[in-house]
Amino acid sequence: MITLKAIEKTYDLGQTKISAVSGIDLQINRGDFLAITGPSGSGKSTLLNILGILDNPTKGSYLLEDYDITMLSDKDQSRIRNKHFGFIFQSFNLFSELSALENVMLPMSYAKVPSKIRRERAAELLADVGLQQRMHHLPSMMSGGEQQRTAIARALANQPDLILADEPTGNLPTDKGEEVLRTLEMLNKRDVTIVMVTHNEEQARKAKRRIHIQDGHIVGERT
Amino acid sequence: MIRNEDRSIIFRNLKNRLPETLLLVVGLALGIGASGAGFALALKSIEVSNSLLSSQQYREITVSTRQTTADMDVPVMVMDQDQSIILTSRDLQAATDAPDISYGYIKAPTTFHSTASFMEQVVSTTRGKSSGSGSSQSSVPEEERTFSQQQLNPAQQGAQTLLTLPQSLDDVEPALSQWSGYMVSPEFFDAWSLHLQQGSFFTLQDASLTNNVMVVGSTLARTLYEDGSALGRRFISGPTVYEIIGILEPTGTSFDEMAFSRAFMPDVLQDIHLPNSSMLQSRWNTSLSFMVEDFTALDRAADQLQTYFTNTYGANSVVITIPRQEAQALQDRNARIVTMILFLALAGLFIAAVNVSNILLGRAMRKQKTVGVLKALGASKQRIFNLFFREALLIGLYASLIGVAISYVLAQLMQRTTHFGSIEPLLLIVGIVAAWIITTILTLFPALQASKIPAAQAMRTE
């Protein structure tokens, strides 16, 4: 599904250049559940950014279903993120101005789904994560667990092929974190590919594949 | 605008920061209002200037014997009459020496008295004659007197007219005892674009001292004869029997004052040249006007006229003025004032708009992460730009709506100060739109910056 070849990312800070990741070769197949672990500053987030096309690599190639997406325009990259990827963040990143329902509807509006269908589908997704009673609440009125479930519903809005999760349980109490993880496992069983960055060794063990990053290099892989 | 989640974000965002939003709107509204009024004023001043300078009046050269307005205050008797000349229709032939002049006309202010006051005049003249003193006419030297008795002794001739023609006059007397008008040559009506409602114009041949014709303004006609049929009426004024042969039509322009309330008669003094006659004292304010179609030739034509009058009457005998030059100077002054007003208004608008731009930029920069997440969810640069730009547009729109009211008030104030006449609502709208466009351009920047926030900001931990 995704093939990274000799990926390198350097940040130009004027006089000095900082290499965030280099020499990354990675193959992600459909149906994978990949956990990325590593200490802070090791380059995990940079790798996730590149995988999610939030950032373009300085060198190397990124093939998505055999297409090199690094050369695509902003508009085309946005469309890929919108239709094929779903993002889950550590701090949920819901829009405080929008209700849970509207948060889930938003990515569908970018996909030009008609308003009525957006609403119906968003309601279904929220019901799936057990939030049918909280649909019209603003994020500020919801607990961390509820917010993260809303964020998962949002990530699923356009039926993505790949879910990219950055420390999805990092801001949650253990029980809520496990709940989120169970949801991800369930999605994976429905053939959704999952890439998750985590600090948590125990959670990482639940993934099908684990890679460990240190100083910008993949130093180990376990399946 | 499609009703979608973007819209909710924009509106709730504005609402959540209501005090800040209101301040931005009010500040911008003041700038837009002032600039809108400033633009409208500038457009109006251009329009007024163009229409004013294109009017016939400013294609004229005026020749008069008055040096300055101060001269006019000097009693006529005190003036050194030997140094002065009386302008008559004959002087219009100056135009033949100046090819740029299409035609000229004479205009001498005069007053008409109806019979009632004339009777007093007859009585006083009779008394004056019997006592052999009193009126200024007695100071006229004897050798000139012979001539003036033939043609000019007004009281005598008038008295004869009154005595010989009373039956043929109308039994209806004019309702006014005195009104003002001008002795003019026929070209005057062309020059001032005056047309007739009824009757006909006159030629100089229609005039004599005892029988003369008159064209009156429409309002004056109604005032003089309340039954509404002034045309063809005859009355006596001074030594002369007048017949009203034409009534002017309203012009719909600033000349209507002329067309309404003045009376015009042919200049009777065309062939008379008597520098010391007392009757001619009323002719001190006579002016000759020469029309020059091509206003760029005004200076050249004025020089040619100067040559004619210097050759005829000597140096400095007449004053030649080009009203266009004075009007131009006035317009230039107005233009500078308007430019200054517009500059200040635009400076205000600029400051307000830059402030809005700055605050919106600050908001965008605080929302780096939000923009990153929006991009992660699939928002393109274009979409982010639209999101932020719509917010700025909305602030600009609210400000413009308030600005319309502000500019209206300002326009009213300026109207009273500038004598430009009313500033049309259309001009105000054009002004507001111009100010709004400036605002919009200045607020493009934050939206542009927001759209450039990298998507990777989504992953940033705070």
Interface residues (C-beta under 8 A of the other chain):
Chain A: S45 L48 N49 G52 I53 L54 D55 D74 K75 S78 R79 R81 N82 K83 F85 F87 F89 Q90 S91 N93 F95 E97 L98 E102 M105 L106 P107 S109 Y110 A111 S115 R154 N158 D166
Chain B: R3 N4 E5 D6 S8 I9 R12 N13 N16 K369 T370 G372 V373 K375 A376 L377 G378 A379 S380 K381 Q382 R383 P454 A455 A456 A458 M459 T461 E462
